[in-house]
Amino acid sequence: MAVKSVWQYYVPAADVLGLLDLFRRMVNDSLRIGLLNNASSLRKLSLLSYNQLAIRQTTRTQALVRKMPSSNGPGHGCIG
């Protein structure tokens, strides 16, 4: 089977790196919560972790979103 790929050079901006770091920490927190509570389904995991993550991350997420530039042109990938 032939597989084609395209290599593209991309240097993310600091705000994008901040959002990626926030996402990584939220995923890790969700997994920790799931493991501690023996969550065996996505529904149980989301019910257990949603409130805890919302409380901890609301302030930081709002700060990051405020820093993101709004995009009014095509191709920016953000709705602003």
Residue frames as qw, qx, qy, qz and C-alpha x, y, z in Angstrom:
[[0.000, 0.890, 0.456, 0.000, 0.00, 0.00, 0.00],
 [0.417, 0.340, -0.006, 0.843, 1.44, 3.35, -1.04],
 [0.283, -0.815, -0.410, 0.296, 1.16, 6.19, 1.43],
 [0.366, 0.561, 0.063, 0.740, 1.76, 9.79, 0.48],
 [0.407, -0.739, -0.361, 0.398, 2.50, 12.53, 2.96],
 [0.281, 0.788, 0.025, 0.547, 3.34, 16.20, 2.91],
 [0.571, -0.327, -0.359, 0.663, 5.84, 17.77, 5.29],
 [0.023, 0.849, 0.206, 0.487, 5.02, 21.27, 6.44],
 [0.419, 0.054, -0.442, 0.791, 7.12, 23.54, 8.63],
 [0.350, -0.759, -0.341, -0.432, 5.08, 25.19, 11.39],
 [0.317, 0.067, -0.551, 0.769, 6.17, 27.21, 14.38],
 [0.292, -0.722, -0.616, -0.120, 3.21, 27.70, 16.75],
 [0.042, -0.684, 0.127, -0.717, 2.70, 31.05, 18.42],
 [0.070, 0.193, -0.739, 0.642, 3.04, 31.35, 22.18],
 [0.581, -0.040, 0.275, -0.765, -0.74, 31.49, 22.71],
 [0.841, 0.149, -0.405, -0.326, -1.19, 28.27, 20.72],
 [0.486, 0.230, -0.768, 0.347, 1.49, 26.58, 22.81],
 [0.231, -0.163, 0.564, -0.776, -0.33, 27.76, 25.93],
 [0.772, 0.042, 0.001, -0.634, -3.59, 26.24, 24.71],
 [0.770, 0.217, -0.597, -0.059, -1.86, 22.97, 23.82],
 [0.227, 0.229, -0.762, 0.561, -0.30, 22.83, 27.28],
 [0.488, -0.083, 0.368, -0.787, -3.68, 23.53, 28.89],
 [0.841, 0.125, -0.276, -0.449, -5.28, 20.76, 26.82],
 [0.593, 0.254, -0.738, 0.199, -2.51, 18.30, 27.78],
 [0.026, -0.174, 0.698, -0.694, -2.98, 19.05, 31.48],
 [0.657, -0.005, 0.161, -0.736, -6.77, 18.73, 31.24],
 [0.826, 0.165, -0.486, -0.233, -6.45, 15.33, 29.54],
 [0.415, 0.227, -0.771, 0.425, -3.97, 14.18, 32.19],
 [0.295, -0.131, 0.521, -0.790, -6.29, 15.39, 34.97],
 [0.788, 0.054, -0.112, -0.603, -9.24, 13.57, 33.38],
 [0.739, 0.190, -0.646, 0.015, -7.26, 10.34, 33.17],
 [0.153, 0.215, -0.735, 0.625, -6.14, 10.69, 36.79],
 [0.529, -0.063, 0.311, -0.787, -9.74, 11.26, 37.93],
 [0.834, 0.134, -0.331, -0.421, -10.92, 8.28, 35.88],
 [0.595, 0.221, -0.738, 0.229, -8.24, 5.98, 37.28],
 [0.055, -0.190, 0.652, -0.732, -8.91, 7.06, 40.86],
 [0.588, 0.083, 0.339, -0.729, -12.64, 6.39, 40.46],
 [0.386, 0.026, 0.909, 0.152, -12.44, 3.26, 38.28],
 [0.525, 0.553, 0.063, -0.644, -14.36, 4.94, 35.47],
 [0.506, -0.012, 0.809, 0.298, -14.98, 2.36, 32.76],
 [0.391, 0.663, 0.580, 0.268, -17.02, 4.46, 30.33],
 [0.264, 0.307, 0.119, 0.907, -16.66, 7.84, 28.70],
 [0.360, -0.698, -0.345, -0.514, -19.94, 8.95, 30.24],
 [0.716, -0.619, -0.256, 0.197, -18.81, 8.14, 33.78],
 [0.609, -0.071, -0.007, 0.790, -15.45, 9.78, 33.16],
 [0.087, 0.479, 0.223, 0.845, -17.05, 12.96, 31.83],
 [0.508, -0.732, -0.332, -0.310, -19.51, 13.14, 34.73],
 [0.752, -0.493, -0.184, 0.397, -16.70, 12.72, 37.25],
 [0.577, -0.113, 0.086, 0.804, -14.19, 15.07, 35.70],
 [0.177, 0.687, 0.381, 0.593, -16.25, 17.86, 34.14],
 [0.356, -0.906, -0.183, -0.139, -16.99, 19.81, 37.32],
 [0.701, -0.542, 0.106, 0.452, -13.49, 19.42, 38.73],
 [0.549, 0.148, 0.340, 0.749, -11.87, 20.55, 35.49],
 [0.054, 0.792, 0.371, 0.483, -14.31, 23.42, 35.02],
 [0.470, -0.871, -0.109, 0.087, -13.60, 24.81, 38.47],
 [0.671, -0.446, 0.232, 0.546, -9.82, 24.57, 38.12],
 [0.502, 0.098, 0.477, 0.714, -9.44, 25.67, 34.53],
 [0.180, 0.857, 0.479, 0.069, -12.07, 28.39, 34.06],
 [0.181, -0.914, 0.075, 0.354, -9.85, 31.29, 35.06],
 [0.413, -0.406, 0.593, 0.559, -6.84, 30.13, 33.04],
 [0.415, 0.403, 0.724, 0.375, -8.94, 29.28, 29.98],
 [0.126, 0.928, 0.345, -0.061, -10.66, 32.66, 30.02],
 [0.262, -0.800, 0.278, 0.462, -7.29, 34.38, 30.25],
 [0.436, -0.141, 0.708, 0.537, -5.93, 32.41, 27.28],
 [0.340, 0.624, 0.664, 0.232, -9.03, 32.99, 25.17],
 [0.002, 0.955, 0.144, -0.260, -8.87, 36.74, 25.81],
 [0.323, -0.628, 0.469, 0.531, -5.26, 36.74, 24.53],
 [0.530, 0.203, 0.720, 0.400, -6.13, 34.96, 21.28],
 [0.115, 0.278, -0.244, -0.922, -6.51, 37.29, 18.30],
 [0.641, 0.458, 0.487, -0.378, -9.87, 37.23, 16.58],
 [0.280, -0.093, 0.715, 0.634, -9.84, 36.13, 12.95],
 [0.482, 0.577, 0.266, -0.603, -12.09, 37.79, 10.49],
 [0.397, 0.568, -0.538, -0.480, -10.44, 36.49, 7.36],
 [0.960, 0.115, -0.138, -0.213, -10.56, 33.11, 5.67],
 [0.777, 0.336, -0.470, 0.251, -8.11, 30.38, 6.58],
 [0.085, -0.619, 0.525, -0.578, -7.45, 31.38, 10.16],
 [0.530, -0.081, -0.840, 0.075, -9.19, 28.38, 11.68],
 [0.126, -0.262, -0.654, 0.698, -10.71, 30.35, 14.55],
 [0.092, -0.728, -0.564, -0.378, -14.15, 31.78, 14.95],
 [0.376, -0.239, -0.351, 0.824, -13.83, 35.23, 16.39]]
